Amino acid sequence: MPPFLRRFWSFLFLAVLAVPAWAQQEHGRPTQAPFPQPAPPEARPVFVGNYKAHRYDYATNTLLIQSTDGGTLRLRPWARGVLRVEYFPAGTPVRDIPSISVVQPPEPLTTLDECNPGCDGPPSAKILAELGKDFCARIKTYPQQITWQLDCPNGLLVVQKNPLRVSYQQEGETLVADAGGVFQRLTTEASGPGGTGVSLRLQPGEHLYGTGSRALPLDRRGRRLSLYNEAHYGYQNGEPTLNVSLPSVLSSRGYMLLFDHHAAATLDLGATDSNTLTYSGEDLLNLGYFIILGRSNAEILARYTRLTGRQPLPPRWALGLIQSRFGYRSDAEMLQVAGRMRQAGFPLDALVLDLYWFGGTSRQGDLHWDYSQFRQPQRMMRRLDSVGVKTILISEPYVMRTSRHDGLVRALGLVGTQASGKPYTVESFWAGPATLLDMQRPETQDWLWNLYKQRKEEGVAGWWSDLGEPENHPPDMRHYKGSTRQVHNALGLAWAGIFQEKYTQEYRNERVFNLARSGWAGMQRNSVFPWSGDVSRSWSGLQAQVPIMLSMSLGGVGYMHSDAGGFAGNTVDAELYTRWLQMASFSPVLRPHGAGTPPEPYWWPEPYRSIVREATHLRYQLLPYLYTLAWENTQTGAPLVRPLNFGEGSTNLLRTFIETLPEATPQQTAADGTADTDTTSWGSPSPSAPVQPSNDLFVPPDNALANVNDQYLLGPSLLVAPVLQPGQRRRNVVLPAGSWVDFYSNETLPGGRTVGRPAPLRRLPLLVRAGAFLPLTPYVATTAAYSTDTLLVRYYPDPAVASSHFTLYDDDGKSALVARNGQFQLLTFTGTTSASQTEIRVALAGRLFEGAPVWRRIELQLPRVAAAPTAVLLDGETMPSSEYRYEARTQTLYLPLLLESQPLRLTVQGLRLNTTPAPDTAPEAFTLEAPSAHTFSHRTELRYTLHQAGAAGPLRIFDSQGQLVRTLPTTTEAGPHTTTWNTDDAQQRPVPPGVYRAELGGQHQRLVVIR
């Protein structure tokens, strides 16, 4: 072929890739919310008046304060460190406000005599005269205020009388305080909706986290946010409202707020007034919110998840690779994909069926197999299950007018209605006219469960609840429990509750897996594994995922993840896919998914295929660690992934929890193969069991870690630094305090600073906290073959870490009642290190369960050992040098152990550790980032960040022959910057179409100009 034709066809191929994917149009998702809500002018807030009177109710342990405007404030300690504040405007009854989020009942307040001197008997008349009749309830009345000692001796609730304002103090410092306090919005014809709300004071330097899934930076302060779940097809970084809004805010000052209403609302986190946080709920007659306090982020989340419910243990296969696509169209294709995954050497634990299992877009609501394509679905699922692959089915809350069930659900009244009561047809639904199931209606729940149960009996292992915002929800629709904006946020939570509640009733010992796209506060208790919606297959889409994942984690939702590789668009970018799958391999859920471009890893060429394979294999090797994190989440509410400033409180909480368990020795299974279920000597408290706090006060996190959006902690021991820019082969990594060790090279990195680290295409920077135990296991292709009979445990002793520990959790991976019957085991590793010696203790507790190993072969691996030890002792006896191994090349000591039930003590004497800091760790001065568009016709924005003030040099554009085309100036000010290239050369002439390269200080970005 002549050279000019080769260039023409190459360019045509590039141009085709630049065109938006037409294949996605079959999926047809709207590019924006079908019913956007323009922000009307807000109704005027009227704040509560002054103090008039108060009364303490001893029966309910509540303080009721009447205001001069006729309203009532009700203050109620709910549990230790948890306070509920309620406001009832004049004319509204003071009564309990229904909640869809809270499941923990209020607990009695313990009154300690040492906090009430003079109350060991009847208080004196003088005390009663000076401080009020409720003195022995720790309530003191003064002329200007009322105080209530809630948490002895540190926590003090203060009620200012004129004007009526509430604040909470700890050690004399105010943590939470009203700004304007509670208010009503009095609506008029010209204003927006009425309702109630509250405004609270913010402190300088205070950071605000949580609020749900939003493609925004982690620190949400300075933003005004909508609390109304929305779907945005093909969203990218910067989208402020996505599929899950959470009415909770976590402060860097040691408290959390939960606004306990599900009606549409707004959160103003210092946008209007930089010193004020305002919650405003639409059309609320009254107001209820919680203040949750704690000595660490972990303790705050422990209290929050006890209040709203904790996530049950997942089936272990949920931590494996779940392969999905829009969509597999037949049983033959399902079997083919499973076979190709195995042949290509990829692990696989589940396959997901999109809407073709019931016949396609026009058959939504059928929930019966399309037997023309899935001829023998039960046989297909049995065959897949026999090789360790589960089947997951999609369903939607919409029933198409063309569905077999359309007439039935409308006749039975299971759907949203018009104001007249007639069934409402959603004409603008992306797949065609449809009706929307009313998920809060009990009859709807029963009807749906009847269909789900049929599929469950056929062999379905997991569920996919799509479009649950609901995606298309007309504002004039009516529901069983209210109007659209009153119930919208509650419908996804109610839908997920069907699975959890019905499994609990009918399949009590089976764990639930539900891929849910939407929800609300408390969603985690329904065994949901949410994902971040229909993200753009782009670098911007990838960059949005870390703050989305972390913000959900700080809202108590531990398994947020993304469509790995990106969903929307037909871009073929092997590097993007590779970097996304690398990050997903160290996320709570690994699930490649997409429309158009195949999402299966075997489809991609080398070297990308092998690189992704290596990342997925490492995830499976880390299963002992990941499954333990899942158990920790169930016990304490600690998320699997955490921001860098999360702190180490989760480790302390879990340690405290483990110490409360009774000691036990492993017991044999019964003759019938089931373990003895008597729990008198061993058992686990329920997932809602309280965790006792430490006595330390909240320690504010390092401000340098307050808003890191491109790194995260995976559990207490691993730091993950994803590569989020195309072409990036080295990146800056912000290190929390303490020493860190490179997982691959074992180089030491002193913490508390920013370092530059290699980021070759084959792997992302992965660091281990010095002093940590990191359990691994040999690779298996499915979690069905997982066992802890062989463990490879890396221990990173460090002179600066005198002692450390890790408790590995193990059970059968499937039974829901393991906590109740005690059929699980805990394997605890404890290390103590001095200048020349380390001692490692290994102890096993618990009961044998189905599949539990009787013996465990454990290979302890100690990296960074400079020389062979002088001696190794096992339970005080010297081990022959032939029984352990020192590898000088890698500076690693290998110590094999055989564990049955008795604890082991290993002492390494003459230990010399190589903790020399790694060379070449100077941070990058700047990063050339992904442009606004790689392929474009007229202009693109070239983006770069200066990590420190200084000159980065010019930004230069080269053509495919290496000729300089254009030079663009850069700034010297630290921070993110953008400059525009208008596809012109130095003489401002349009450049010809083709491939170009942007270069800044040796960093490059590829550009394609089309005409």
CORURJO-V951236 format. One record per pair of residues at least 6 apart in sequence whose ideal C-beta (glycine too) atoms are under 6 Angstrom apart, sorted by sequence separation. I is the first residue (numbers start at 1). GAP is how many residues later the second one is. If there is no record, write none. Layout:
BEGIN
I	GAP
I	GAP
END
This chain:
BEGIN
66	6
77	6
78	6
88	6
250	6
294	6
328	6
399	6
409	6
417	6
418	6
427	6
438	6
481	6
535	6
584	6
593	6
632	6
669	6
670	6
713	6
714	6
749	6
759	6
768	6
780	6
818	6
958	6
959	6
971	6
984	6
985	6
56	7
113	7
140	7
149	7
150	7
159	7
167	7
168	7
187	7
232	7
341	7
384	7
399	7
417	7
437	7
477	7
503	7
592	7
741	7
811	7
832	7
871	7
872	7
886	7
897	7
933	7
997	7
998	7
64	8
65	8
76	8
127	8
168	8
249	8
269	8
292	8
358	8
369	8
415	8
416	8
425	8
426	8
479	8
552	8
712	8
757	8
932	8
957	8
983	8
55	9
118	9
131	9
132	9
139	9
147	9
148	9
158	9
185	9
211	9
294	9
358	9
475	9
503	9
667	9
739	9
740	9
831	9
885	9
931	9
932	9
957	9
998	9
64	10
75	10
167	10
185	10
248	10
268	10
381	10
399	10
426	10
711	10
54	11
138	11
147	11
157	11
230	11
292	11
359	11
473	11
549	11
601	11
629	11
739	11
740	11
830	11
884	11
931	11
956	11
968	11
996	11
62	12
63	12
74	12
123	12
166	12
184	12
207	12
208	12
231	12
247	12
267	12
292	12
358	12
423	12
500	12
516	12
565	12
638	12
721	12
739	12
778	12
872	12
53	13
123	13
145	13
146	13
156	13
165	13
208	13
410	13
499	13
514	13
738	13
811	13
829	13
954	13
955	13
995	13
52	14
62	14
73	14
183	14
211	14
229	14
266	14
514	14
515	14
516	14
710	14
737	14
777	14
929	14
52	15
145	15
155	15
226	15
473	15
499	15
512	15
565	15
736	15
737	15
810	15
828	15
955	15
52	16
72	16
145	16
154	16
165	16
182	16
229	16
265	16
532	16
564	16
735	16
775	16
776	16
928	16
993	16
119	17
144	17
154	17
334	17
545	17
564	17
636	17
664	17
827	17
993	17
49	18
50	18
71	18
227	18
263	18
264	18
496	18
636	18
664	18
735	18
775	18
868	18
926	18
927	18
952	18
993	18
48	19
49	19
71	19
180	19
263	19
807	19
808	19
826	19
966	19
49	20
70	20
116	20
179	20
227	20
259	20
261	20
415	20
416	20
496	20
564	20
734	20
773	20
774	20
826	20
926	20
965	20
966	20
69	21
179	21
415	21
470	21
807	21
825	21
951	21
72	22
116	22
179	22
215	22
415	22
416	22
632	22
635	22
732	22
733	22
773	22
788	22
824	22
950	22
48	23
215	23
261	23
414	23
415	23
743	23
806	23
891	23
925	23
949	23
177	24
215	24
216	24
468	24
732	24
733	24
772	24
823	24
328	25
541	25
572	25
743	25
805	25
822	25
949	25
214	26
321	26
492	26
493	26
500	26
561	26
570	26
708	26
730	26
770	26
823	26
865	26
926	26
948	26
965	26
983	26
321	27
327	27
329	27
468	27
492	27
493	27
500	27
535	27
561	27
564	27
565	27
567	27
570	27
740	27
741	27
771	27
804	27
864	27
78	28
79	28
214	28
260	28
321	28
322	28
323	28
324	28
326	28
367	28
535	28
561	28
564	28
730	28
731	28
768	28
770	28
865	28
946	28
213	29
260	29
320	29
327	29
414	29
497	29
537	29
559	29
565	29
730	29
741	29
803	29
863	29
213	30
259	30
414	30
465	30
493	30
496	30
529	30
530	30
531	30
532	30
559	30
563	30
574	30
578	30
585	30
729	30
771	30
875	30
213	31
489	31
531	31
535	31
581	31
585	31
728	31
729	31
739	31
770	31
861	31
862	31
945	31
77	32
212	32
258	32
317	32
364	32
401	32
496	32
524	32
535	32
536	32
537	32
733	32
874	32
212	33
414	33
524	33
534	33
536	33
578	33
582	33
771	33
773	33
775	33
861	33
944	33
115	34
212	34
364	34
365	34
400	34
436	34
534	34
537	34
565	34
574	34
578	34
585	34
657	34
873	34
960	34
211	35
365	35
860	35
943	35
960	35
228	36
255	36
256	36
357	36
364	36
398	36
399	36
463	36
656	36
723	36
795	36
797	36
872	36
115	37
366	37
812	37
859	37
941	37
942	37
959	37
210	38
227	38
255	38
351	38
362	38
365	38
366	38
398	38
542	38
653	38
811	38
812	38
871	38
210	39
355	39
441	39
812	39
858	39
869	39
870	39
941	39
942	39
957	39
958	39
112	40
210	40
226	40
350	40
352	40
353	40
354	40
362	40
365	40
397	40
440	40
869	40
870	40
208	41
209	41
348	41
438	41
440	41
723	41
797	41
858	41
869	41
939	41
940	41
957	41
225	42
350	42
438	42
722	42
869	42
208	43
330	43
331	43
429	43
856	43
939	43
956	43
224	44
256	44
329	44
721	44
206	45
207	45
855	45
867	45
938	45
955	45
206	46
223	46
334	46
338	46
426	46
866	46
206	47
224	47
61	48
221	48
222	48
223	48
256	48
719	48
866	48
952	48
953	48
220	49
221	49
222	49
331	49
449	49
465	49
468	49
469	49
864	49
952	49
468	50
864	50
338	51
462	51
463	51
464	51
465	51
466	51
717	51
439	52
588	52
717	52
424	53
445	53
449	53
634	53
440	54
439	55
636	55
717	55
741	55
439	56
645	56
773	56
942	56
944	56
645	57
717	57
842	57
844	57
739	59
529	60
645	60
843	60
208	61
416	61
417	61
644	61
645	61
842	62
416	63
644	64
789	64
841	64
651	65
793	65
795	65
840	66
393	67
789	67
790	67
791	67
792	67
793	67
794	67
795	67
202	68
839	68
391	69
361	70
391	70
392	70
394	70
396	70
838	70
390	71
396	71
641	71
642	71
392	72
394	72
837	72
928	72
77	73
202	73
317	73
397	73
641	73
838	73
935	73
937	73
837	74
931	74
202	75
558	75
836	75
928	75
199	77
200	77
928	77
56	78
175	78
381	78
176	79
199	79
175	80
378	80
56	81
198	81
378	81
558	81
197	82
558	82
56	83
197	83
197	84
367	84
196	85
195	86
553	86
629	86
195	87
195	88
196	88
553	88
193	89
195	89
193	90
196	91
549	92
644	92
550	93
87	95
89	95
67	97
179	97
182	105
51	110
50	112
50	113
51	113
50	114
176	115
48	116
746	117
746	118
586	128
47	133
48	133
47	134
48	134
586	134
684	135
47	136
46	137
45	138
46	138
583	139
683	139
45	140
46	140
682	140
43	142
44	142
43	143
679	143
43	144
579	144
677	144
43	148
675	148
43	149
658	149
41	150
42	150
625	150
41	151
43	151
575	151
611	151
624	151
40	152
624	153
622	154
621	155
621	158
101	159
620	159
99	161
100	162
547	162
550	162
617	162
546	163
623	163
546	164
682	165
756	165
755	166
756	166
748	167
750	167
756	167
756	168
748	169
749	169
754	169
747	171
675	172
675	173
675	174
631	178
669	179
628	180
667	180
543	181
628	181
664	181
542	182
582	182
666	182
624	184
539	187
97	191
732	191
732	192
92	193
92	194
318	195
315	196
33	197
88	198
315	198
87	200
31	202
86	202
104	202
30	203
104	203
282	203
29	204
85	204
725	204
726	204
102	205
725	205
84	206
103	206
101	207
83	208
82	210
81	212
81	213
308	213
309	213
311	213
308	214
312	215
309	216
82	221
264	221
81	222
263	223
243	226
262	227
262	228
666	235
665	236
231	238
229	240
231	240
311	247
305	251
304	252
346	255
262	258
344	258
229	260
340	262
324	267
346	267
345	268
321	269
322	269
323	269
324	269
326	269
347	269
248	273
347	273
243	274
244	274
247	274
325	274
243	275
244	275
246	275
727	277
229	289
243	290
242	291
321	295
27	299
236	300
233	301
234	302
237	303
236	304
250	304
236	305
511	305
237	306
509	306
510	306
237	307
248	307
319	307
509	307
509	308
246	309
314	316
213	319
313	321
311	322
311	323
310	324
310	327
215	329
218	329
217	330
218	332
305	332
234	334
302	334
213	335
233	335
302	335
301	336
213	339
298	340
210	341
210	344
209	345
210	345
297	349
297	350
299	350
296	351
298	351
302	351
298	352
296	353
298	355
310	377
306	382
302	389
100	390
539	391
100	393
34	394
299	394
388	394
388	396
295	398
295	399
30	400
29	401
295	401
28	402
295	403
101	420
101	421
349	433
347	434
349	434
34	438
35	440
254	444
252	449
320	463
317	466
316	467
219	488
218	489
217	490
218	491
217	492
316	497
207	499
315	499
29	505
24	544
23	547
21	548
21	549
17	555
27	568
24	571
24	572
23	573
21	575
18	917
18	992
14	994
15	995
END
